[in-house]
Amino acid sequence: QAQLVESGGGLVQAGDSLRLSCAASGRTLSNYTMAWFRQAPGKERENVARISWSGETTAYADSVKGRFTISRDNARNTVYLQMNSLKPEDTAVYYCAGARTYSGSDYSRYHYWGQGTQVTVSS
């Protein structure tokens, strides 16, 4: 079993940046699609970004394109989400997730999940 631990969340002002990290232990996830999801109160869990096992392919939600960048360091078993130009609507709990044989945005297809990290953006 793999354990995912997110870090880097916090309270920032609109326009600021944050970098989230997701460290995996217990199993290498170097051959997994990794993704970041977020969930705001009263809303469904949304796929924000995902990255292929090699890092060559990435995908983003339209709402974050051009502002967020997902990356991974397989040697460190870590995935990152660089978030720039943050907006109040980016406020949510952000989750890291991994999938072995799936590369899409359906959260139910991801096997491993972290506990989440809160991101709050004030206006």
MOZI-V454860 format. One record per run of one state. SS is the DSSP state (H for helix, E for strand, C for the rest). FROM is the first residue (numbers start at 1). TO is the last residue. If there is no record, write none. Layout:
# MOZI-V454860
ss from to
SS FROM TO
SS FROM TO
This chain:
# MOZI-V454860
ss from to
C 1 2
E 3 7
C 8 9
E 10 13
C 14 17
E 18 25
C 26 32
E 33 39
C 40 45
E 46 51
C 52 57
E 58 60
C 61 67
E 68 73
C 74 77
E 78 83
C 84 87
H 88 90
C 91 91
E 92 99
C 100 106
H 107 109
C 110 111
E 112 114
C 115 116
E 117 122
C 123 123
